[in-house]
Amino acid sequence: MKNYCALVTNSEVTEIIVGDIDWATANLDGDWHDLGPEPLTVAIGWIYDAATNTFSAPQADDETI
């Protein structure tokens, strides 16, 4: 089973890798968070709330094209 980690920059997921959180925090710069095994439920652009340690999908703009 694969394990995923997310890089959070300014409260936004900017990168997702397949790998172990211990390896990511020891070898890669940035604020990495463990997403756990499959199925992946977080995507690039999602928002991280440090107070609740949760991720949420970004809200759509109110503007319409």
All heavy atoms as TSV, in Angstrom:
chain	resi	resn	atom	element	x	y	z
A	1	MET	N	N	0.840	-1.173	0.000
A	1	MET	CA	C	0.000	0.000	0.000
A	1	MET	C	C	0.889	1.242	0.000
A	1	MET	O	O	1.856	1.313	0.732
A	1	MET	CB	C	-0.902	-0.012	1.232
A	1	MET	CG	C	-1.923	1.085	1.204
A	1	MET	SD	S	-3.070	1.087	2.599
A	1	MET	CE	C	-3.881	-0.469	2.424
A	2	LYS	N	N	0.554	2.203	-0.840
A	2	LYS	CA	C	1.323	3.436	-0.928
A	2	LYS	C	C	0.939	4.389	0.193
A	2	LYS	O	O	-0.188	4.371	0.670
A	2	LYS	CB	C	1.059	4.122	-2.259
A	2	LYS	CG	C	1.502	3.337	-3.460
A	2	LYS	CD	C	1.140	4.068	-4.725
A	2	LYS	CE	C	1.508	3.240	-5.930
A	2	LYS	NZ	N	1.059	3.857	-7.177
A	3	ASN	N	N	1.892	5.250	0.590
A	3	ASN	CA	C	1.635	6.297	1.565
A	3	ASN	C	C	1.941	7.634	0.904
A	3	ASN	O	O	2.881	7.738	0.121
A	3	ASN	CB	C	2.502	6.103	2.805
A	3	ASN	CG	C	1.962	6.866	3.977
A	3	ASN	OD1	O	0.860	6.592	4.421
A	3	ASN	ND2	N	2.714	7.825	4.460
A	4	TYR	N	N	1.153	8.658	1.214
A	4	TYR	CA	C	1.301	9.970	0.597
A	4	TYR	C	C	1.619	11.037	1.628
A	4	TYR	O	O	1.183	10.949	2.781
A	4	TYR	CB	C	0.006	10.351	-0.124
A	4	TYR	CG	C	-0.317	9.463	-1.284
A	4	TYR	CD1	C	-1.055	8.305	-1.119
A	4	TYR	CD2	C	0.129	9.774	-2.554
A	4	TYR	CE1	C	-1.344	7.483	-2.188
A	4	TYR	CE2	C	-0.157	8.963	-3.641
A	4	TYR	CZ	C	-0.896	7.817	-3.445
A	4	TYR	OH	O	-1.176	7.001	-4.512
A	5	CYS	N	N	2.359	12.068	1.180
A	5	CYS	CA	C	2.686	13.225	2.004
A	5	CYS	C	C	2.423	14.483	1.193
A	5	CYS	O	O	2.643	14.515	-0.013
A	5	CYS	CB	C	4.151	13.208	2.416
A	5	CYS	SG	S	4.642	11.759	3.347
A	6	ALA	N	N	1.970	15.534	1.889
A	6	ALA	CA	C	1.666	16.806	1.229
A	6	ALA	C	C	2.578	17.896	1.750
A	6	ALA	O	O	2.809	18.002	2.953
A	6	ALA	CB	C	0.220	17.195	1.478
A	7	LEU	N	N	3.078	18.716	0.837
A	7	LEU	CA	C	3.843	19.908	1.196
A	7	LEU	C	C	2.856	21.059	1.298
A	7	LEU	O	O	2.099	21.328	0.353
A	7	LEU	CB	C	4.901	20.215	0.143
A	7	LEU	CG	C	5.695	21.503	0.333
A	7	LEU	CD1	C	6.470	21.482	1.645
A	7	LEU	CD2	C	6.630	21.722	-0.849
A	8	VAL	N	N	2.854	21.733	2.462
A	8	VAL	CA	C	1.954	22.854	2.687
A	8	VAL	C	C	2.774	24.140	2.710
A	8	VAL	O	O	3.737	24.263	3.459
A	8	VAL	CB	C	1.177	22.685	4.006
A	8	VAL	CG1	C	0.347	23.922	4.322
A	8	VAL	CG2	C	0.294	21.439	3.942
A	9	THR	N	N	2.380	25.090	1.859
A	9	THR	CA	C	3.025	26.391	1.782
A	9	THR	C	C	1.944	27.453	1.906
A	9	THR	O	O	1.001	27.473	1.104
A	9	THR	CB	C	3.764	26.556	0.435
A	9	THR	OG1	O	4.659	25.449	0.268
A	9	THR	CG2	C	4.552	27.844	0.386
A	10	ASN	N	N	2.077	28.313	2.917
A	10	ASN	CA	C	1.060	29.357	3.154
A	10	ASN	C	C	-0.342	28.761	3.237
A	10	ASN	O	O	-1.281	29.261	2.611
A	10	ASN	CB	C	1.126	30.440	2.078
A	10	ASN	CG	C	2.453	31.169	2.096
A	10	ASN	OD1	O	3.026	31.403	3.144
A	10	ASN	ND2	N	2.949	31.503	0.917
A	11	SER	N	N	-0.472	27.678	3.965
A	11	SER	CA	C	-1.742	26.983	4.215
A	11	SER	C	C	-2.336	26.296	2.989
A	11	SER	O	O	-3.472	25.846	3.011
A	11	SER	CB	C	-2.789	27.936	4.810
A	11	SER	OG	O	-2.345	28.434	6.050
A	12	GLU	N	N	-1.582	26.187	1.899
A	12	GLU	CA	C	-2.087	25.541	0.684
A	12	GLU	C	C	-1.204	24.359	0.307
A	12	GLU	O	O	0.018	24.430	0.391
A	12	GLU	CB	C	-2.112	26.534	-0.471
A	12	GLU	CG	C	-2.693	25.956	-1.741
A	12	GLU	CD	C	-2.764	26.986	-2.860
A	12	GLU	OE1	O	-2.828	28.195	-2.572
A	12	GLU	OE2	O	-2.749	26.562	-4.026
A	13	VAL	N	N	-1.832	23.259	-0.102
A	13	VAL	CA	C	-1.082	22.096	-0.577
A	13	VAL	C	C	-0.457	22.452	-1.924
A	13	VAL	O	O	-1.160	22.793	-2.872
A	13	VAL	CB	C	-1.992	20.857	-0.717
A	13	VAL	CG1	C	-1.217	19.689	-1.314
A	13	VAL	CG2	C	-2.571	20.473	0.636
A	14	THR	N	N	0.880	22.394	-1.982
A	14	THR	CA	C	1.582	22.764	-3.209
A	14	THR	C	C	2.250	21.583	-3.896
A	14	THR	O	O	2.660	21.687	-5.047
A	14	THR	CB	C	2.640	23.839	-2.931
A	14	THR	OG1	O	3.535	23.368	-1.917
A	14	THR	CG2	C	1.998	25.138	-2.463
A	15	GLU	N	N	2.372	20.475	-3.178
A	15	GLU	CA	C	3.011	19.294	-3.758
A	15	GLU	C	C	2.559	18.063	-2.985
A	15	GLU	O	O	2.333	18.125	-1.780
A	15	GLU	CB	C	4.533	19.433	-3.660
A	15	GLU	CG	C	5.323	18.402	-4.391
A	15	GLU	CD	C	6.827	18.707	-4.378
A	15	GLU	OE1	O	7.210	19.866	-4.193
A	15	GLU	OE2	O	7.592	17.751	-4.556
A	16	ILE	N	N	2.443	16.934	-3.677
A	16	ILE	CA	C	2.121	15.657	-3.050
A	16	ILE	C	C	3.107	14.631	-3.572
A	16	ILE	O	O	3.375	14.571	-4.769
A	16	ILE	CB	C	0.676	15.220	-3.373
A	16	ILE	CG1	C	-0.315	16.209	-2.758
A	16	ILE	CG2	C	0.411	13.805	-2.853
A	16	ILE	CD1	C	-1.753	15.942	-3.107
A	17	ILE	N	N	3.668	13.844	-2.646
A	17	ILE	CA	C	4.604	12.793	-3.035
A	17	ILE	C	C	4.122	11.451	-2.496
A	17	ILE	O	O	3.336	11.390	-1.558
A	17	ILE	CB	C	6.040	13.064	-2.519
A	17	ILE	CG1	C	6.085	13.072	-0.985
A	17	ILE	CG2	C	6.585	14.353	-3.097
A	17	ILE	CD1	C	7.488	13.032	-0.405
A	18	VAL	N	N	4.605	10.399	-3.116
A	18	VAL	CA	C	4.411	9.053	-2.596
A	18	VAL	C	C	5.633	8.763	-1.756
A	18	VAL	O	O	6.764	8.801	-2.251
A	18	VAL	CB	C	4.297	8.010	-3.733
A	18	VAL	CG1	C	4.158	6.610	-3.157
A	18	VAL	CG2	C	3.141	8.346	-4.650
A	19	GLY	N	N	5.429	8.535	-0.468
A	19	GLY	CA	C	6.562	8.256	0.403
A	19	GLY	C	C	6.200	8.362	1.870
A	19	GLY	O	O	5.084	8.705	2.235
A	20	ASP	N	N	7.184	8.099	2.675
A	20	ASP	CA	C	7.050	8.065	4.122
A	20	ASP	C	C	7.234	9.461	4.705
A	20	ASP	O	O	8.147	10.191	4.305
A	20	ASP	CB	C	8.102	7.101	4.677
A	20	ASP	CG	C	8.056	6.998	6.169
A	20	ASP	OD1	O	7.087	6.414	6.685
A	20	ASP	OD2	O	8.988	7.512	6.812
A	21	ILE	N	N	6.412	9.850	5.672
A	21	ILE	CA	C	6.501	11.175	6.280
A	21	ILE	C	C	7.836	11.377	6.997
A	21	ILE	O	O	8.408	12.471	6.960
A	21	ILE	CB	C	5.308	11.446	7.230
A	21	ILE	CG1	C	5.306	12.909	7.711
A	21	ILE	CG2	C	5.333	10.507	8.419
A	21	ILE	CD1	C	5.082	13.926	6.640
A	22	ASP	N	N	8.363	10.345	7.618
A	22	ASP	CA	C	9.660	10.480	8.297
A	22	ASP	C	C	10.765	10.786	7.296
A	22	ASP	O	O	11.625	11.619	7.547
A	22	ASP	CB	C	9.991	9.210	9.094
A	22	ASP	CG	C	9.039	9.006	10.259
A	22	ASP	OD1	O	8.526	10.004	10.804
A	22	ASP	OD2	O	8.800	7.842	10.615
A	23	TRP	N	N	10.744	10.124	6.148
A	23	TRP	CA	C	11.739	10.388	5.110
A	23	TRP	C	C	11.568	11.802	4.565
A	23	TRP	O	O	12.535	12.530	4.378
A	23	TRP	CB	C	11.622	9.369	3.976
A	23	TRP	CG	C	12.661	9.594	2.929
A	23	TRP	CD1	C	13.916	9.065	2.899
A	23	TRP	CD2	C	12.547	10.455	1.783
A	23	TRP	NE1	N	14.594	9.552	1.792
A	23	TRP	CE2	C	13.781	10.401	1.101
A	23	TRP	CE3	C	11.551	11.252	1.280
A	23	TRP	CZ2	C	14.019	11.119	-0.066
A	23	TRP	CZ3	C	11.787	11.972	0.117
A	23	TRP	CH2	C	13.011	11.891	-0.541
A	24	ALA	N	N	10.323	12.205	4.303
A	24	ALA	CA	C	10.055	13.528	3.726
A	24	ALA	C	C	10.541	14.640	4.652
A	24	ALA	O	O	11.209	15.579	4.201
A	24	ALA	CB	C	8.565	13.693	3.431
A	25	THR	N	N	10.231	14.556	5.944
A	25	THR	CA	C	10.638	15.617	6.856
A	25	THR	C	C	12.143	15.625	7.088
A	25	THR	O	O	12.715	16.677	7.340
A	25	THR	CB	C	9.899	15.507	8.200
A	25	THR	OG1	O	10.110	14.218	8.760
A	25	THR	CG2	C	8.407	15.761	8.027
A	26	ALA	N	N	12.790	14.476	6.979
A	26	ALA	CA	C	14.244	14.410	7.175
A	26	ALA	C	C	15.030	14.835	5.939
A	26	ALA	O	O	16.151	15.332	6.061
A	26	ALA	CB	C	14.646	12.994	7.582
A	27	ASN	N	N	14.466	14.670	4.744
A	27	ASN	CA	C	15.231	14.873	3.518
A	27	ASN	C	C	14.749	16.007	2.613
A	27	ASN	O	O	15.441	16.369	1.670
A	27	ASN	CB	C	15.246	13.575	2.705
A	27	ASN	CG	C	15.993	12.486	3.426
A	27	ASN	OD1	O	17.207	12.505	3.495
A	27	ASN	ND2	N	15.259	11.540	3.998
A	28	LEU	N	N	13.576	16.534	2.877
A	28	LEU	CA	C	13.027	17.575	2.014
A	28	LEU	C	C	12.719	18.824	2.833
A	28	LEU	O	O	12.268	18.723	3.981
A	28	LEU	CB	C	11.740	17.083	1.338
A	28	LEU	CG	C	11.869	15.820	0.493
A	28	LEU	CD1	C	10.496	15.342	0.049
A	28	LEU	CD2	C	12.769	16.077	-0.703
A	29	ASP	N	N	12.932	19.973	2.257
A	29	ASP	CA	C	12.606	21.227	2.929
A	29	ASP	C	C	11.098	21.432	2.918
A	29	ASP	O	O	10.392	20.927	2.053
A	29	ASP	CB	C	13.274	22.411	2.217
A	29	ASP	CG	C	14.791	22.412	2.398
A	29	ASP	OD1	O	15.280	21.872	3.403
A	29	ASP	OD2	O	15.473	22.963	1.518
A	30	GLY	N	N	10.614	22.193	3.868
A	30	GLY	CA	C	9.213	22.581	3.881
A	30	GLY	C	C	8.406	21.926	4.981
A	30	GLY	O	O	8.919	21.190	5.827
A	31	ASP	N	N	7.134	22.216	4.977
A	31	ASP	CA	C	6.178	21.771	5.982
A	31	ASP	C	C	5.382	20.593	5.426
A	31	ASP	O	O	4.355	20.773	4.766
A	31	ASP	CB	C	5.251	22.946	6.328
A	31	ASP	CG	C	4.267	22.625	7.431
A	31	ASP	OD1	O	4.496	21.670	8.197
A	31	ASP	OD2	O	3.252	23.347	7.515
A	32	TRP	N	N	5.870	19.374	5.691
A	32	TRP	CA	C	5.266	18.149	5.146
A	32	TRP	C	C	4.261	17.556	6.120
A	32	TRP	O	O	4.465	17.571	7.330
A	32	TRP	CB	C	6.350	17.128	4.826
A	32	TRP	CG	C	7.156	17.532	3.641
A	32	TRP	CD1	C	8.321	18.232	3.640
A	32	TRP	CD2	C	6.825	17.298	2.273
A	32	TRP	NE1	N	8.741	18.445	2.348
A	32	TRP	CE2	C	7.841	17.885	1.490
A	32	TRP	CE3	C	5.777	16.658	1.629
A	32	TRP	CZ2	C	7.833	17.835	0.100
A	32	TRP	CZ3	C	5.762	16.607	0.244
A	32	TRP	CH2	C	6.790	17.191	-0.504
A	33	HIS	N	N	3.171	17.009	5.569
A	33	HIS	CA	C	2.117	16.400	6.372
A	33	HIS	C	C	1.770	15.037	5.805
A	33	HIS	O	O	1.671	14.868	4.589
A	33	HIS	CB	C	0.864	17.287	6.373
A	33	HIS	CG	C	1.102	18.602	7.031
A	33	HIS	ND1	N	0.828	18.835	8.352
A	33	HIS	CD2	C	1.622	19.750	6.539
A	33	HIS	CE1	C	1.164	20.074	8.647
A	33	HIS	NE2	N	1.655	20.654	7.563
A	34	ASP	N	N	1.552	14.080	6.707
A	34	ASP	CA	C	1.203	12.723	6.321
A	34	ASP	C	C	-0.247	12.672	5.871
A	34	ASP	O	O	-1.142	13.148	6.572
A	34	ASP	CB	C	1.413	11.787	7.509
A	34	ASP	CG	C	1.207	10.337	7.167
A	34	ASP	OD1	O	1.403	9.969	5.999
A	34	ASP	OD2	O	0.872	9.563	8.084
A	35	LEU	N	N	-0.489	12.129	4.697
A	35	LEU	CA	C	-1.852	11.967	4.190
A	35	LEU	C	C	-2.356	10.547	4.347
A	35	LEU	O	O	-3.523	10.268	4.104
A	35	LEU	CB	C	-1.926	12.366	2.703
A	35	LEU	CG	C	-1.572	13.807	2.383
A	35	LEU	CD1	C	-1.644	14.034	0.888
A	35	LEU	CD2	C	-2.465	14.769	3.131
A	36	GLY	N	N	-1.458	9.643	4.728
A	36	GLY	CA	C	-1.860	8.259	4.907
A	36	GLY	C	C	-1.838	7.478	3.610
A	36	GLY	O	O	-1.385	7.950	2.575
A	37	PRO	N	N	-2.379	6.268	3.673
A	37	PRO	CA	C	-2.381	5.386	2.496
A	37	PRO	C	C	-3.509	5.734	1.533
A	37	PRO	O	O	-4.333	6.607	1.789
A	37	PRO	CB	C	-2.584	4.013	3.111
A	37	PRO	CG	C	-3.360	4.265	4.352
A	37	PRO	CD	C	-2.878	5.607	4.865
A	38	GLU	N	N	-3.526	4.987	0.436
A	38	GLU	CA	C	-4.587	5.149	-0.562
A	38	GLU	C	C	-5.951	4.899	0.078
A	38	GLU	O	O	-6.021	4.167	1.051
A	38	GLU	CB	C	-4.368	4.146	-1.688
A	38	GLU	CG	C	-3.088	4.384	-2.455
A	38	GLU	CD	C	-2.923	3.369	-3.554
A	38	GLU	OE1	O	-3.610	3.507	-4.569
A	38	GLU	OE2	O	-2.136	2.447	-3.380
A	39	PRO	N	N	-7.039	5.403	-0.394
A	39	PRO	CA	C	-7.150	6.324	-1.534
A	39	PRO	C	C	-6.805	7.742	-1.114
A	39	PRO	O	O	-7.102	8.167	0.007
A	39	PRO	CB	C	-8.618	6.217	-1.943
A	39	PRO	CG	C	-9.328	5.894	-0.672
A	39	PRO	CD	C	-8.366	5.038	0.125
A	40	LEU	N	N	-6.205	8.465	-2.016
A	40	LEU	CA	C	-5.787	9.839	-1.770
A	40	LEU	C	C	-7.023	10.734	-1.717
A	40	LEU	O	O	-7.831	10.740	-2.632
A	40	LEU	CB	C	-4.842	10.290	-2.876
A	40	LEU	CG	C	-4.157	11.637	-2.678
A	40	LEU	CD1	C	-3.339	11.642	-1.387
A	40	LEU	CD2	C	-3.253	11.942	-3.854
A	41	THR	N	N	-7.165	11.491	-0.628
A	41	THR	CA	C	-8.354	12.334	-0.448
A	41	THR	C	C	-8.026	13.818	-0.393
A	41	THR	O	O	-8.877	14.627	-0.026
A	41	THR	CB	C	-9.099	11.943	0.833
A	41	THR	OG1	O	-8.201	12.066	1.935
A	41	THR	CG2	C	-9.619	10.514	0.752
A	42	VAL	N	N	-6.797	14.202	-0.726
A	42	VAL	CA	C	-6.351	15.602	-0.735
A	42	VAL	C	C	-5.692	15.853	-2.083
A	42	VAL	O	O	-5.082	14.952	-2.658
A	42	VAL	CB	C	-5.348	15.859	0.413
A	42	VAL	CG1	C	-4.750	17.236	0.327
A	42	VAL	CG2	C	-6.020	15.658	1.767
A	43	ALA	N	N	-5.794	17.076	-2.588
A	43	ALA	CA	C	-5.205	17.410	-3.879
A	43	ALA	C	C	-4.446	18.736	-3.785
A	43	ALA	O	O	-4.655	19.516	-2.856
A	43	ALA	CB	C	-6.288	17.507	-4.942
A	44	ILE	N	N	-3.580	18.981	-4.755
A	44	ILE	CA	C	-2.871	20.249	-4.832
A	44	ILE	C	C	-3.909	21.358	-4.921
A	44	ILE	O	O	-4.904	21.244	-5.633
A	44	ILE	CB	C	-1.911	20.263	-6.038
A	44	ILE	CG1	C	-0.770	19.279	-5.769
A	44	ILE	CG2	C	-1.377	21.663	-6.307
A	44	ILE	CD1	C	0.180	19.084	-6.918
A	45	GLY	N	N	-3.675	22.414	-4.163
A	45	GLY	CA	C	-4.608	23.531	-4.109
A	45	GLY	C	C	-5.544	23.484	-2.911
A	45	GLY	O	O	-6.211	24.462	-2.605
A	46	TRP	N	N	-5.604	22.348	-2.243
A	46	TRP	CA	C	-6.448	22.245	-1.054
A	46	TRP	C	C	-5.848	23.097	0.057
A	46	TRP	O	O	-4.654	23.389	0.076
A	46	TRP	CB	C	-6.582	20.798	-0.610
A	46	TRP	CG	C	-7.587	20.024	-1.409
A	46	TRP	CD1	C	-7.758	20.065	-2.762
A	46	TRP	CD2	C	-8.539	19.110	-0.911
A	46	TRP	NE1	N	-8.760	19.221	-3.143
A	46	TRP	CE2	C	-9.266	18.622	-2.024
A	46	TRP	CE3	C	-8.846	18.643	0.337
A	46	TRP	CZ2	C	-10.285	17.698	-1.888
A	46	TRP	CZ3	C	-9.857	17.717	0.471
A	46	TRP	CH2	C	-10.568	17.247	-0.638
A	47	ILE	N	N	-6.670	23.462	1.036
A	47	ILE	CA	C	-6.276	24.340	2.130
A	47	ILE	C	C	-6.084	23.509	3.402
A	47	ILE	O	O	-6.906	22.662	3.739
A	47	ILE	CB	C	-7.349	25.428	2.376
A	47	ILE	CG1	C	-7.640	26.185	1.076
A	47	ILE	CG2	C	-6.920	26.368	3.497
A	47	ILE	CD1	C	-6.444	26.848	0.436
A	48	TYR	N	N	-4.974	23.799	4.112
A	48	TYR	CA	C	-4.673	23.106	5.369
A	48	TYR	C	C	-4.976	24.038	6.534
A	48	TYR	O	O	-4.543	25.183	6.556
A	48	TYR	CB	C	-3.203	22.687	5.413
A	48	TYR	CG	C	-2.805	22.085	6.734
A	48	TYR	CD1	C	-3.261	20.839	7.115
A	48	TYR	CD2	C	-1.964	22.772	7.606
A	48	TYR	CE1	C	-2.904	20.278	8.328
A	48	TYR	CE2	C	-1.592	22.217	8.818
A	48	TYR	CZ	C	-2.071	20.974	9.176
A	48	TYR	OH	O	-1.715	20.426	10.377
A	49	ASP	N	N	-5.726	23.567	7.511
A	49	ASP	CA	C	-6.044	24.315	8.721
A	49	ASP	C	C	-5.229	23.725	9.865
A	49	ASP	O	O	-5.523	22.634	10.350
A	49	ASP	CB	C	-7.533	24.220	9.021
A	49	ASP	CG	C	-7.958	25.030	10.232
A	49	ASP	OD1	O	-7.090	25.472	11.018
A	49	ASP	OD2	O	-9.178	25.233	10.388
A	50	ALA	N	N	-4.213	24.465	10.288
A	50	ALA	CA	C	-3.315	23.975	11.343
A	50	ALA	C	C	-4.030	23.835	12.687
A	50	ALA	O	O	-3.680	22.968	13.491
A	50	ALA	CB	C	-2.123	24.915	11.477
A	51	ALA	N	N	-5.032	24.658	12.942
A	51	ALA	CA	C	-5.753	24.604	14.212
A	51	ALA	C	C	-6.505	23.289	14.387
A	51	ALA	O	O	-6.606	22.771	15.498
A	51	ALA	CB	C	-6.721	25.782	14.323
A	52	THR	N	N	-7.016	22.745	13.285
A	52	THR	CA	C	-7.780	21.501	13.363
A	52	THR	C	C	-7.065	20.314	12.725
A	52	THR	O	O	-7.590	19.205	12.754
A	52	THR	CB	C	-9.154	21.673	12.670
A	52	THR	OG1	O	-8.941	22.017	11.298
A	52	THR	CG2	C	-9.987	22.743	13.366
A	53	ASN	N	N	-5.888	20.585	12.119
A	53	ASN	CA	C	-5.105	19.554	11.433
A	53	ASN	C	C	-5.946	18.852	10.373
A	53	ASN	O	O	-5.964	17.624	10.274
A	53	ASN	CB	C	-4.530	18.547	12.432
A	53	ASN	CG	C	-3.489	17.660	11.798
A	53	ASN	OD1	O	-2.755	18.064	10.903
A	53	ASN	ND2	N	-3.417	16.417	12.255
A	54	THR	N	N	-6.663	19.663	9.574
A	54	THR	CA	C	-7.518	19.114	8.521
A	54	THR	C	C	-7.257	19.820	7.190
A	54	THR	O	O	-6.769	20.943	7.156
A	54	THR	CB	C	-9.013	19.279	8.870
A	54	THR	OG1	O	-9.308	20.666	9.072
A	54	THR	CG2	C	-9.375	18.475	10.113
A	55	PHE	N	N	-7.617	19.127	6.123
A	55	PHE	CA	C	-7.520	19.671	4.770
A	55	PHE	C	C	-8.931	19.858	4.227
A	55	PHE	O	O	-9.821	19.049	4.514
A	55	PHE	CB	C	-6.772	18.693	3.856
A	55	PHE	CG	C	-5.322	18.541	4.197
A	55	PHE	CD1	C	-4.903	17.569	5.094
A	55	PHE	CD2	C	-4.362	19.354	3.615
A	55	PHE	CE1	C	-3.560	17.410	5.401
A	55	PHE	CE2	C	-3.027	19.216	3.910
A	55	PHE	CZ	C	-2.621	18.233	4.804
A	56	SER	N	N	-9.121	20.897	3.415
A	56	SER	CA	C	-10.418	21.099	2.775
A	56	SER	C	C	-10.220	21.598	1.354
A	56	SER	O	O	-9.222	22.255	1.040
A	56	SER	CB	C	-11.276	22.090	3.570
A	56	SER	OG	O	-10.618	23.346	3.663
A	57	ALA	N	N	-11.189	21.273	0.513
A	57	ALA	CA	C	-11.136	21.710	-0.879
A	57	ALA	C	C	-11.275	23.223	-0.927
A	57	ALA	O	O	-11.984	23.807	-0.102
A	57	ALA	CB	C	-12.244	21.052	-1.672
A	58	PRO	N	N	-10.596	23.867	-1.872
A	58	PRO	CA	C	-10.733	25.328	-1.974
A	58	PRO	C	C	-12.154	25.692	-2.395
A	58	PRO	O	O	-12.819	24.936	-3.104
A	58	PRO	CB	C	-9.719	25.704	-3.057
A	58	PRO	CG	C	-9.497	24.467	-3.837
A	58	PRO	CD	C	-9.718	23.325	-2.888
A	59	GLN	N	N	-12.601	26.835	-1.916
A	59	GLN	CA	C	-13.933	27.316	-2.271
A	59	GLN	C	C	-13.898	27.957	-3.644
A	59	GLN	O	O	-12.957	28.658	-3.983
A	59	GLN	CB	C	-14.421	28.334	-1.234
A	59	GLN	CG	C	-14.543	27.752	0.167
A	59	GLN	CD	C	-15.521	26.600	0.234
A	59	GLN	OE1	O	-16.639	26.694	-0.252
A	59	GLN	NE2	N	-15.117	25.506	0.845
A	60	ALA	N	N	-14.923	27.731	-4.428
A	60	ALA	CA	C	-15.023	28.320	-5.757
A	60	ALA	C	C	-15.273	29.818	-5.623
A	60	ALA	O	O	-15.953	30.271	-4.699
A	60	ALA	CB	C	-16.159	27.671	-6.534
A	61	ASP	N	N	-14.712	30.582	-6.545
A	61	ASP	CA	C	-14.953	32.026	-6.564
A	61	ASP	C	C	-16.423	32.291	-6.859
A	61	ASP	O	O	-17.090	31.517	-7.547
A	61	ASP	CB	C	-14.089	32.706	-7.631
A	61	ASP	CG	C	-12.614	32.673	-7.278
A	61	ASP	OD1	O	-12.290	32.583	-6.082
A	61	ASP	OD2	O	-11.792	32.751	-8.200
A	62	ASP	N	N	-16.925	33.404	-6.354
A	62	ASP	CA	C	-18.306	33.785	-6.616
A	62	ASP	C	C	-18.513	34.318	-8.013
A	62	ASP	O	O	-19.631	34.417	-8.499
A	62	ASP	CB	C	-18.759	34.847	-5.604
A	62	ASP	CG	C	-18.903	34.260	-4.203
A	62	ASP	OD1	O	-19.104	33.036	-4.099
A	62	ASP	OD2	O	-18.793	35.020	-3.232
A	63	GLU	N	N	-17.413	34.660	-8.692
A	63	GLU	CA	C	-17.525	35.213	-10.032
A	63	GLU	C	C	-17.874	34.108	-11.034
A	63	GLU	O	O	-17.437	32.984	-10.914
A	63	GLU	CB	C	-16.195	35.840	-10.463
A	63	GLU	CG	C	-15.777	37.017	-9.625
A	63	GLU	CD	C	-14.447	37.575	-10.084
A	63	GLU	OE1	O	-14.131	37.482	-11.281
A	63	GLU	OE2	O	-13.729	38.120	-9.241
A	64	THR	N	N	-18.661	34.480	-12.018
A	64	THR	CA	C	-18.965	33.543	-13.088
A	64	THR	C	C	-18.428	34.103	-14.382
A	64	THR	O	O	-18.371	35.316	-14.563
A	64	THR	CB	C	-20.483	33.312	-13.217
A	64	THR	OG1	O	-21.125	34.555	-13.429
A	64	THR	CG2	C	-21.035	32.613	-12.004
A	65	ILE	N	N	-18.045	33.246	-15.264
A	65	ILE	CA	C	-17.460	33.681	-16.529
A	65	ILE	C	C	-18.503	33.642	-17.614
A	65	ILE	O	O	-19.338	32.816	-17.691
A	65	ILE	CB	C	-16.250	32.798	-16.899
A	65	ILE	CG1	C	-15.205	32.939	-15.820
A	65	ILE	CG2	C	-15.717	33.139	-18.255
A	65	ILE	CD1	C	-14.010	32.045	-15.997
